[in-house]
Amino acid sequence: MAEPTTGASAVQVAEHTIEAAMISHAPKVATAGAVAGVGGWLTLNDVVAIVGIVAAVGGFLVTFYFAHRKDRREERESRAREAREHAEHIARMGEIEQTRTERGY
């Protein structure tokens, strides 16, 4: 955008001022128009539907997160139970072997 030169006519100054104002305000007006357009496009039912979809997705994510935690916890508990049962089995087998040795079998 060219600056008005010294000695510019009143028409040139006015045109420059209008051009500067349009460049400054055009993005704001466009944004306001877009917001108004989206606001007008969405009815109350649309807003309720969007909130419902967001709630459903949020519920799915929370359920997935806690199911994953539960699976990990149950896996740890299962491994611990198997290790404990194995240790008990080894102890019982040792007792049986000791008894057999003492009785001379």
N, C-alpha and C positions, 0 to 999 in steps of 0.2 A: 504494500500500500504506500503510495507516494505521499510525502508530506506536502502540504500547500507551500508554495514558494512565497517569499516576501512580496508584498504587493498583489496578492491573489485577490480575485474578486469575491464579493460576498457570496455568490452562487457556489464558487469552488470551496469556500470555507464551510458552507452549509452542507454540501455534498460530502465533504470529508468527515464532518461531525456525524452525519447520518450513517455513513459507512462504518465508522468506528463504533457507534452505538449498536449497529446490527451485528458486527463481528463479536462484540462483547456479550450481547444478550441472546444471540441465536442458540448457542448450546443449552442455555438455561431453559429457554422456551421449548426446545426439542425434548429435553429431559422431562419437563413438566407435562408435555403432550403425551409422551410415552407412558408415564405413570398414570395419567388420566385415562389413557386408552386401555391399559391393563386393568385399572380399577373398574372401568366401565364394562370390560369384557367379563370380568368375574362377577357372577351373581352370588348371593348368599349360599346357594346350593353348591356352587363351585368351591367356595371357600371351605365349606363343611367337608366336601369330598377331598380336598387337598389336605386338610387337617387329619382326616381319617386315614389317608394313604401314609402320611408322615407317621402317625401313631402306629399303624400296622408295621411299617418298616422298622421303626424304633423297637416295637415289641419283639419282632423277629430277631433283631440284633442282640437284644438283652437275653432272650431265650437261648440263642446260639452260644453266647458268651458263658452263661451259667451251665448249660449242658456240657460244654467243653471242659469247664472246671470240674464238674461232677465226674466226667469220664476219666480225667487225669487222677482225681482223688481215688476213685474206685480201682484204677489200675495199680496205684501205689499200695492200696490196702490188699489187693489180691496178691501182689508180689510178696508183701510182708507175711501174709497168711501162708503162702506156699513155702516160704523160707522157714517159718516157724514149724509147720507140719513136717518138713524135711528134717529139721533138727531133732524133733521129737521122734521121728522114725529111726534116725541114726542112733539116738539114745536107747530106744527100745531094743533095736537089733543088737546093740552092745551088751545090754542086760541079758538078752537071750543067749548070746554067745558066751558070756561069762558064766551063766547058769549051766550051759552045756559043758563047758570046760570043767567046772567044779564037780559035776556029776559024772564026768568021764565019758560023755557021748562022743 
